[in-house]
Amino acid sequence: MRILRALGAVERAGKGSHVRFRIGACFTVVPNHQGDDLKVGTVNGIESDLEPCLGKGWLKMALRERR
């Protein structure tokens, strides 16, 4: 969620333990379970949801910049 916020994603109303993010015309839902890591499939889904707005490989670039 920190990466999405740093990229300019806007938090929309969440429901329960999930938060909805919007960037441009794209949106995704991120589970917010404190202390639990996201599963690989969930991360891949978030990446593909936002790919039309952020470009191919956006997540790898964002992770590389955080180092």
C-alpha positions as CSV (number, residue, x, y, z in Angstrom):
1,M,0.0,0.0,0.0
2,R,3.0,2.3,0.6
3,I,4.1,1.8,-3.0
4,L,0.7,2.6,-4.4
5,R,0.4,5.8,-2.3
6,A,3.9,6.9,-3.4
7,L,2.8,6.4,-7.0
8,G,-0.1,8.7,-6.5
9,A,-2.9,6.2,-5.9
10,V,-5.9,7.6,-4.1
11,E,-7.6,5.5,-1.4
12,R,-11.3,5.0,-1.9
13,A,-13.8,3.6,0.5
14,G,-12.7,0.2,1.8
15,K,-15.0,-2.5,2.9
16,G,-13.9,-4.6,5.9
17,S,-10.3,-5.5,5.7
18,H,-9.9,-4.4,2.0
19,V,-8.9,-1.0,0.6
20,R,-9.7,0.2,-2.9
21,F,-7.1,2.3,-4.7
22,R,-7.6,4.3,-7.9
23,I,-5.0,5.7,-10.3
24,G,-6.4,7.4,-13.3
25,A,-9.0,5.2,-14.8
26,C,-7.6,2.0,-13.1
27,F,-8.5,0.6,-9.7
28,T,-7.6,-2.3,-7.6
29,V,-8.5,-3.8,-4.2
30,V,-5.8,-4.5,-1.7
31,P,-6.3,-6.8,1.3
32,N,-5.3,-5.1,4.6
33,H,-4.5,-7.9,7.0
34,Q,-2.1,-6.6,9.5
35,G,1.1,-8.7,9.8
36,D,0.3,-11.0,6.8
37,D,2.3,-10.9,3.6
38,L,0.3,-10.7,0.3
39,K,0.2,-13.9,-1.7
40,V,2.0,-14.0,-5.0
41,G,-1.2,-14.3,-6.9
42,T,-2.7,-11.3,-5.2
43,V,0.4,-9.2,-6.0
44,N,0.2,-10.3,-9.6
45,G,-3.5,-9.4,-9.7
46,I,-2.8,-5.9,-8.3
47,E,0.0,-5.4,-10.9
48,S,-2.2,-6.4,-13.8
49,D,-5.1,-4.3,-12.6
50,L,-2.9,-1.1,-12.7
51,E,-0.8,-2.0,-15.7
52,P,-2.9,-0.1,-18.2
53,C,-2.4,3.1,-16.2
54,L,1.1,2.7,-14.9
55,G,2.7,0.7,-17.8
56,K,4.2,-2.8,-18.1
57,G,6.7,-3.6,-15.3
58,W,5.6,-0.8,-13.0
59,L,5.9,-2.8,-9.9
60,K,9.5,-4.0,-10.5
61,M,10.5,-0.4,-11.2
62,A,8.8,0.8,-8.0
63,L,10.5,-1.9,-5.9
64,R,13.9,-1.1,-7.5
65,E,13.5,2.6,-6.6
66,R,12.7,1.7,-2.9
67,R,16.1,0.1,-2.4
